[in-house]
Amino acid sequence: MVLAAGCGYDSGYTAPNPPRPDGLWTASASPSAILRLAPSQLGSTGALTPATTITTPSAELATLVGIAFDAAGDLWVASQDDSLLIAFAPTGLTSSGSAAAMVVITSNAGSLSGPTSLAFDPEHRLWVANRANGTLVRYDAAQLAAGGAQVPAVILSGLGLPTAIAFDAAGSLWVSDSRANTLVKYSAAQLAASGSPAPAVLLSAGSNSLVKPSGLAFDASGNLWVANTNGESLAAFSPDQFAASGSPEPRILLSSSDDTVTRPVGLAFDAAGNLWVVGGGGALTEFARASLGATGAPEPSARFQLTGYSLLWNVAFWPRPAGLPLF
């Protein structure tokens, strides 16, 4: 595992000076905590103790799911049951213990309802998938700085069960709907105002392509990877396959016969192009970039569980990998 700068998409930010919380970060829903694995731990197999464990003295950390870094290195997490967004400054992430939240955003008339996934757009605005009420909401920079019960700048409605979101290189937002077994794309132009726009692209399930799709991630070649939770597989669609609506079969479909891919829920690529998967039972699995080129059941290059934590949802890397549309 190498955390190094890549090439390709312009990441659009300058990393802050140390201290920097380098490594893989994940949110544990039960027990609630924010966990970091140091770069030196990421080639391991078996049980691991996190290098850093962050908690808070209040009830704000409950059922943590979505996790994302902003351009300044602040870590944002979504508390699903409490319908909160919480941000921690880099200086609060340097050691284990109880850390005070830098910003807390609460729901305003249902604006946050079971938030599950977070993503920053090219303008560094935060988008949230609300699984409980089928909406996507956007918070602008001033709202993120102020905290409190904010009315989102944009609210998109009409989805069934939005579980994960990810931006492509063009600034279009992709959403996995685990109720409808679909992937939908909203173009950058559709994200400017509230409403219920018809998706610019709608991908429906083929024979084995989308089975309760959850986590989403784009690789450096622009392929869209999907975690099929109930299908216990990872599917990849190439740009030509998702250029228009349809029911394409995945260009690549990864599965396993030895529980390597068990109920996957979260995906993220690291700077070296390796794919990290959050699976059932809180397992974290790495598939090396070289093993991602064809359908099959590749051997993982790393696989471990975090001691005492069995319900993880998503992962994020700091420094944020270049070469990916992580704005």
C-alpha positions as CSV (number, residue, x, y, z in Angstrom):
1,M,0.0,0.0,0.0
2,V,1.5,3.3,-1.1
3,L,0.1,6.7,-0.2
4,A,1.7,8.8,-3.0
5,A,0.6,11.4,-5.4
6,G,-0.8,10.2,-8.7
7,C,-1.6,12.0,-11.9
8,G,-4.8,12.8,-13.8
9,Y,-7.6,14.8,-12.4
10,D,-6.7,18.1,-10.8
11,S,-7.5,17.7,-7.1
12,G,-8.0,21.4,-6.8
13,Y,-6.5,21.9,-3.3
14,T,-3.2,22.5,-1.5
15,A,-2.7,20.2,1.4
16,P,-2.3,21.9,4.8
17,N,1.0,21.8,6.8
18,P,1.5,19.1,9.4
19,P,0.0,17.7,11.6
20,R,-1.7,15.6,8.9
21,P,-3.8,12.5,9.7
22,D,-2.2,10.3,7.1
23,G,-3.6,6.9,6.4
24,L,-7.0,5.2,6.0
25,W,-9.9,6.5,8.0
26,T,-13.2,4.8,8.6
27,A,-16.3,5.4,10.7
28,S,-17.6,2.7,13.0
29,A,-21.4,2.6,13.5
30,S,-21.1,0.3,16.5
31,P,-19.4,1.1,18.8
32,S,-19.4,4.7,17.4
33,A,-15.9,6.0,16.7
34,I,-13.7,7.4,14.1
35,L,-10.7,5.1,13.4
36,R,-7.4,5.6,11.6
37,L,-5.0,3.0,10.2
38,A,-1.5,4.2,9.7
39,P,0.1,3.6,6.3
40,S,2.4,1.0,7.8
41,Q,-0.6,-1.1,8.9
42,L,-2.3,-1.3,5.5
43,G,-0.5,-4.4,4.2
44,S,-1.6,-6.5,7.1
45,T,-3.7,-9.6,7.5
46,G,-5.7,-10.6,10.5
47,A,-6.9,-8.4,13.5
48,L,-5.6,-4.9,13.9
49,T,-5.8,-2.3,16.6
50,P,-6.4,1.2,15.0
51,A,-3.5,3.6,15.3
52,T,-6.0,6.4,16.2
53,T,-9.5,6.2,17.8
54,I,-11.5,9.4,18.1
55,T,-14.6,9.7,20.3
56,T,-16.6,12.6,21.6
57,P,-17.9,13.4,25.1
58,S,-21.4,13.9,23.8
59,A,-24.0,11.7,22.0
60,E,-23.1,13.3,18.6
61,L,-21.2,10.2,17.5
62,A,-24.0,7.6,17.0
63,T,-24.2,5.2,14.1
64,L,-21.5,6.8,12.0
65,V,-21.6,6.0,8.3
66,G,-20.6,8.5,5.7
67,I,-17.0,9.9,5.9
68,A,-15.1,12.4,3.7
69,F,-12.2,14.9,3.9
70,D,-12.6,18.4,2.7
71,A,-9.9,20.4,0.9
72,A,-8.4,21.7,4.2
73,G,-8.1,18.2,5.7
74,D,-11.2,18.6,8.0
75,L,-12.9,15.2,8.4
76,W,-16.7,15.1,8.0
77,V,-18.8,12.3,9.2
78,A,-22.5,11.6,9.0
79,S,-24.4,10.3,12.1
80,Q,-27.3,8.3,10.6
81,D,-29.5,7.8,13.6
82,D,-29.1,11.3,14.9
83,S,-29.3,12.9,11.4
84,L,-26.2,15.0,12.1
85,L,-23.1,16.1,10.2
86,I,-19.9,16.5,12.2
87,A,-16.6,18.0,11.2
88,F,-13.3,17.6,13.0
89,A,-10.2,19.8,12.3
90,P,-6.9,18.1,11.5
91,T,-5.5,19.2,14.8
92,G,-8.2,17.2,16.5
93,L,-7.3,14.0,14.7
94,T,-3.6,13.7,15.7
95,S,-4.1,11.4,18.7
96,S,-6.7,9.1,20.2
97,G,-9.2,10.3,22.7
98,S,-12.2,12.5,23.0
99,A,-12.3,15.2,20.4
100,A,-14.6,18.2,20.3
101,A,-16.4,18.7,17.0
102,M,-15.4,21.8,15.0
103,V,-18.8,22.1,13.4
104,V,-22.1,20.3,13.8
105,I,-24.9,20.6,11.2
106,T,-28.3,19.5,12.4
107,S,-31.5,18.8,10.5
108,N,-33.8,21.7,9.5
109,A,-37.4,20.4,8.8
110,G,-36.1,17.0,7.6
111,S,-33.2,18.3,5.6
112,L,-31.0,15.5,7.1
113,S,-32.8,12.2,7.4
114,G,-30.7,9.1,7.9
115,P,-27.6,10.5,6.1
116,T,-25.4,7.7,4.7
117,S,-23.0,9.1,2.2
118,L,-20.9,12.3,1.8
119,A,-19.1,13.8,-1.2
120,F,-17.6,17.2,-2.1
121,D,-18.3,18.6,-5.5
122,P,-15.8,20.6,-7.7
123,E,-16.7,23.8,-5.9
124,H,-16.0,22.1,-2.5
125,R,-19.6,22.1,-1.5
126,L,-20.8,19.1,0.5
127,W,-23.5,16.8,-0.8
128,V,-25.3,14.3,1.4
129,A,-27.4,11.3,0.5
130,N,-30.4,11.0,2.9
131,R,-31.4,7.4,2.9
132,A,-34.5,7.8,5.0
133,N,-36.4,10.4,2.9
134,G,-34.9,9.7,-0.6
135,T,-33.2,13.1,-1.0
136,L,-29.8,14.6,-1.9
137,V,-28.9,17.9,-0.3
138,R,-26.1,20.4,-0.8
139,Y,-24.5,22.7,1.8
140,D,-22.4,25.6,0.6
141,A,-19.1,26.9,2.2
142,A,-20.7,29.5,4.4
143,Q,-23.2,26.9,5.8
144,L,-20.4,24.4,6.5
145,A,-18.5,27.1,8.4
146,A,-21.5,28.2,10.4
147,G,-23.0,24.9,11.4
148,G,-26.4,24.6,13.2
149,A,-29.8,23.9,11.7
150,Q,-29.1,24.9,8.1
151,V,-31.6,24.8,5.2
152,P,-29.7,23.1,2.4
153,A,-28.8,25.3,-0.6
154,V,-30.1,22.6,-2.9
155,I,-32.5,19.7,-2.3
156,L,-33.1,17.0,-4.9
157,S,-35.9,14.6,-4.3
158,G,-37.5,11.6,-5.9
159,L,-35.1,8.8,-5.1
160,G,-36.1,5.6,-3.4
161,L,-33.2,4.6,-1.1
162,P,-30.1,6.6,-2.0
163,T,-27.2,4.8,-0.3
164,A,-24.0,6.2,-1.8
165,I,-22.9,9.1,-3.9
166,A,-19.8,9.9,-6.0
167,F,-18.8,12.6,-8.5
168,D,-17.2,11.9,-11.8
169,A,-14.6,14.0,-13.5
170,A,-17.2,16.1,-15.3
171,G,-18.8,17.1,-12.0
172,S,-21.8,14.9,-12.5
173,L,-23.2,13.2,-9.4
174,W,-23.9,9.5,-9.4
175,V,-26.2,7.8,-6.8
176,S,-26.8,4.2,-6.0
177,D,-30.4,3.4,-5.2
178,S,-30.4,0.2,-3.2
179,R,-34.2,-0.1,-3.3
180,A,-34.7,0.3,-7.0
181,N,-31.4,-1.5,-7.9
182,T,-30.4,1.4,-10.1
183,L,-27.6,3.9,-10.6
184,V,-28.6,7.4,-11.5
185,K,-26.6,10.3,-12.8
186,Y,-27.4,14.0,-12.4
187,S,-25.4,16.3,-14.6
188,A,-23.6,19.3,-13.2
189,A,-26.4,21.6,-14.6
190,Q,-29.1,19.6,-12.8
191,L,-27.3,20.2,-9.5
192,A,-27.8,24.0,-9.5
193,A,-31.3,24.2,-8.2
194,S,-33.7,22.2,-6.1
195,G,-36.3,19.9,-7.6
196,S,-37.0,16.4,-8.8
197,P,-35.2,16.2,-12.1
198,A,-35.3,13.2,-14.3
199,P,-31.8,11.6,-14.2
200,A,-29.5,12.3,-17.1
201,V,-28.6,8.6,-17.1
202,L,-30.4,5.7,-15.4
203,L,-28.7,2.3,-15.2
204,S,-31.0,-0.6,-14.4
205,A,-30.1,-4.0,-13.2
206,G,-29.0,-6.7,-15.7
207,S,-28.8,-10.4,-14.9
208,N,-26.1,-9.9,-12.2
209,S,-25.1,-6.3,-12.5
210,L,-26.9,-4.4,-9.6
211,V,-28.0,-6.3,-6.6
212,K,-28.7,-3.8,-3.8
213,P,-25.9,-1.5,-5.0
214,S,-24.3,0.5,-2.2
215,G,-20.8,1.9,-2.3
216,L,-19.5,3.8,-5.4
217,A,-16.1,4.9,-6.5
218,F,-14.4,6.1,-9.7
219,D,-11.0,4.8,-10.6
220,A,-8.3,6.9,-12.4
221,S,-9.5,5.6,-15.8
222,G,-13.1,6.9,-15.2
223,N,-14.6,3.4,-14.6
224,L,-17.5,3.4,-12.1
225,W,-17.2,0.7,-9.4
226,V,-20.2,-0.5,-7.4
227,A,-20.4,-2.6,-4.3
228,N,-23.3,-5.1,-4.7
229,T,-24.2,-5.8,-1.1
230,N,-26.7,-8.6,-1.7
231,G,-25.0,-9.8,-4.8
232,E,-21.7,-10.1,-2.9
233,S,-19.8,-8.8,-5.8
234,L,-18.0,-5.7,-7.1
235,A,-19.0,-4.4,-10.5
236,A,-17.2,-2.0,-12.8
237,F,-18.8,-0.1,-15.7
238,S,-16.7,1.7,-18.2
239,P,-17.5,5.3,-19.4
240,D,-18.9,4.0,-22.7
241,Q,-21.3,1.7,-20.8
242,F,-22.8,4.5,-18.7
243,A,-22.8,7.2,-21.3
244,A,-26.6,6.6,-21.8
245,S,-29.4,4.9,-19.9
246,G,-29.7,1.1,-20.2
247,S,-29.0,-2.2,-18.4
248,P,-25.4,-3.0,-19.3
249,E,-23.6,-6.0,-18.0
250,P,-20.5,-5.0,-16.0
251,R,-17.3,-4.7,-17.9
252,I,-15.7,-6.3,-14.8
253,L,-17.3,-8.4,-12.1
254,L,-15.3,-9.5,-9.0
255,S,-16.6,-12.1,-6.6
256,S,-15.1,-14.8,-4.4
257,S,-15.7,-18.3,-3.2
258,D,-13.9,-17.8,0.2
259,D,-15.9,-14.9,1.7
260,T,-13.4,-12.3,0.5
261,V,-16.2,-10.2,-0.9
262,T,-19.0,-10.6,1.7
263,R,-21.8,-8.1,1.7
264,P,-19.7,-5.2,0.5
265,V,-21.0,-1.7,1.5
266,G,-18.2,0.8,1.0
267,L,-15.5,1.4,-1.7
268,A,-12.5,3.7,-2.1
269,F,-9.4,3.8,-4.2
270,D,-6.0,4.7,-2.7
271,A,-3.3,6.8,-4.5
272,A,-1.7,3.7,-6.0
273,G,-5.0,2.6,-7.6
274,N,-5.7,-0.2,-5.2
275,L,-9.3,-0.8,-4.4
276,W,-10.4,-0.9,-0.7
277,V,-13.7,-2.6,0.2
278,V,-15.7,-2.4,3.5
279,G,-17.5,-5.7,3.9
280,G,-19.8,-7.6,6.2
281,G,-18.6,-8.0,9.8
282,G,-16.4,-4.9,9.5
283,A,-13.8,-6.5,7.3
284,L,-11.5,-4.3,5.2
285,T,-10.1,-5.8,2.1
286,E,-7.6,-4.4,-0.5
287,F,-7.4,-5.6,-4.1
288,A,-4.2,-4.6,-5.8
289,R,-4.6,-2.5,-9.0
290,A,-3.1,-5.2,-11.1
291,S,-5.9,-7.6,-10.1
292,L,-8.7,-5.3,-11.2
293,G,-8.4,-5.7,-15.0
294,A,-10.7,-8.7,-15.6
295,T,-13.7,-10.6,-14.2
296,G,-12.8,-13.2,-11.7
297,A,-12.1,-13.9,-8.0
298,P,-8.7,-12.3,-7.3
299,E,-6.8,-12.9,-4.1
300,P,-6.8,-9.8,-1.9
301,S,-3.4,-8.2,-1.2
302,A,-4.6,-7.3,2.4
303,R,-7.5,-8.3,4.5
304,F,-8.2,-7.5,8.2
305,Q,-10.7,-6.5,10.8
306,L,-10.3,-3.8,13.5
307,T,-10.4,-5.3,16.9
308,G,-13.6,-4.4,18.7
309,Y,-15.4,-2.9,15.7
310,S,-17.7,-5.0,13.5
311,L,-19.9,-2.4,11.7
312,L,-18.0,-0.2,9.3
313,W,-19.5,1.6,6.4
314,N,-17.1,3.7,4.4
315,V,-13.4,4.6,4.1
316,A,-11.5,7.7,3.1
317,F,-7.8,8.4,2.7
318,W,-5.6,11.4,3.7
319,P,-3.8,12.8,1.9
320,R,-6.7,12.6,-0.6
321,P,-5.4,10.6,-3.6
322,A,-4.7,12.6,-6.7
323,G,-5.7,11.2,-10.0
324,L,-9.3,10.7,-8.8
325,P,-12.4,12.9,-9.0
326,L,-12.3,13.7,-5.2
327,F,-12.8,17.4,-5.4
